């Protein structure tokens, strides 16, 4: 024990920030992953999801519902203008897989905005 600090498990649960981009691309797989990802009761999760516009399928609605209701995620869908910006980014860097970096950057900005609001 370190003087002035609580013992493990006795203090407030730490926050774990989770940044997710393009989560709803494969909603069936997402549901399995989410069930495993947020299983540690010793931490509090704050989840930030930036993704492409929602595909209108039951699986996508279920994944979005799970994210917002089960883990309280901030879920943001790209606007048409943002999709165009993402496409320009991909063209500038010359690699399709870099679109994921663009989405994670957007999720990171969501996290930073949360930290400014909440401290």
C-alpha positions as CSV (number, residue, x, y, z in Angstrom):
1,X,0.0,0.0,0.0
2,X,1.2,3.5,-0.9
3,X,0.3,6.1,1.7
4,X,-2.3,8.6,0.4
5,X,-3.6,6.2,-2.3
6,X,-6.4,3.7,-2.0
7,X,-5.8,0.0,-2.3
8,X,-6.5,-1.6,-5.6
9,X,-10.3,-1.9,-6.0
10,X,-11.1,0.5,-3.2
11,X,-10.8,3.8,-5.1
12,X,-13.0,5.2,-7.8
13,X,-13.0,3.1,-10.9
14,X,-10.7,4.6,-13.6
15,X,-12.1,5.6,-17.0
16,X,-11.0,3.9,-20.1
17,X,-11.5,5.8,-23.4
18,X,-12.4,3.6,-26.4
19,X,-12.1,5.2,-29.8
20,X,-13.9,3.4,-32.6
21,X,-14.2,4.2,-36.3
22,X,-16.4,2.3,-38.8
23,X,-17.9,0.0,-36.2
24,X,-21.1,-0.5,-38.0
25,X,-19.5,-1.9,-41.2
26,X,-19.9,-5.5,-39.9
27,X,-22.6,-5.3,-37.2
28,X,-22.9,-9.1,-36.5
29,X,-19.2,-9.3,-35.7
30,X,-19.5,-6.0,-33.8
31,X,-22.1,-7.5,-31.4
32,X,-19.8,-10.3,-30.5
33,X,-16.8,-8.0,-30.1
34,X,-18.7,-5.5,-27.9
35,X,-19.9,-8.3,-25.6
36,X,-16.2,-9.1,-24.9
37,X,-14.8,-5.6,-25.0
38,X,-16.8,-4.0,-22.2
39,X,-16.7,-6.9,-19.7
40,X,-14.4,-5.5,-17.0
41,X,-16.5,-4.1,-14.1
42,X,-13.4,-2.6,-12.5
43,X,-13.3,0.3,-15.0
44,X,-15.7,2.8,-16.4
45,X,-15.8,3.0,-20.2
46,X,-16.3,6.1,-22.2
47,X,-16.8,5.2,-25.9
48,X,-16.5,7.5,-28.9
49,X,-17.7,6.2,-32.2
50,X,-17.4,8.0,-35.5
51,X,-18.6,6.1,-38.5
52,X,-20.1,6.3,-41.9
53,X,-23.8,7.0,-42.3
54,X,-25.9,4.2,-40.8
55,X,-27.0,1.4,-43.2
56,X,-30.7,0.8,-42.7
57,X,-30.6,-2.8,-41.5
58,X,-31.8,-4.4,-38.3
59,X,-28.2,-5.5,-37.4
60,X,-27.0,-1.9,-37.7
61,X,-29.8,-0.6,-35.5
62,X,-29.0,-3.2,-32.9
63,X,-25.3,-2.4,-32.9
64,X,-26.1,1.4,-32.6
65,X,-28.6,0.7,-29.8
66,X,-26.1,-1.5,-27.9
67,X,-23.5,1.2,-28.1
68,X,-25.7,4.0,-26.9
69,X,-27.7,2.1,-24.3
70,X,-25.3,-0.5,-22.9
71,X,-22.1,1.5,-22.8
72,X,-23.4,5.1,-23.2
73,X,-21.3,5.7,-26.3
74,X,-21.2,9.0,-28.1
75,X,-22.1,7.9,-31.6
76,X,-21.6,10.3,-34.5
77,X,-22.4,9.5,-38.1
78,X,-20.5,11.3,-40.9
79,X,-22.3,13.9,-42.8
80,X,-22.2,14.1,-46.6
81,X,-19.5,16.8,-46.3
82,X,-17.4,14.7,-44.0
83,X,-17.6,11.7,-46.3
84,X,-16.3,13.9,-49.1
85,X,-13.5,15.1,-46.8
86,X,-12.7,11.5,-46.0
87,X,-12.5,10.6,-49.7
88,X,-10.2,13.6,-50.3
89,X,-8.0,12.5,-47.5
90,X,-7.8,9.0,-49.0
91,X,-7.0,10.4,-52.4
92,X,-4.3,12.6,-50.9
93,X,-2.5,9.8,-49.0
94,X,-3.1,7.3,-51.8
95,X,-4.2,4.4,-49.6
96,X,-7.7,3.1,-48.9
97,X,-6.9,1.7,-45.5
98,X,-6.0,5.2,-44.4
99,X,-9.7,6.0,-44.3
100,X,-9.7,4.3,-40.9
101,X,-7.2,6.8,-39.6
102,X,-9.4,9.6,-40.7
103,X,-12.3,8.1,-38.7
104,X,-10.2,7.5,-35.6
105,X,-9.0,11.1,-35.8
106,X,-12.6,12.2,-35.8
107,X,-13.3,9.9,-32.8
108,X,-10.3,11.4,-31.0
109,X,-11.6,14.9,-31.6
110,X,-14.9,13.7,-29.9
111,X,-12.9,12.5,-26.9
112,X,-11.0,15.8,-26.7
113,X,-14.3,17.7,-26.8
114,X,-15.7,15.5,-24.0
115,X,-12.6,16.1,-21.9
116,X,-13.0,19.9,-22.3
117,X,-16.6,19.7,-21.3
118,X,-16.3,17.3,-18.4
119,X,-12.7,17.9,-17.2
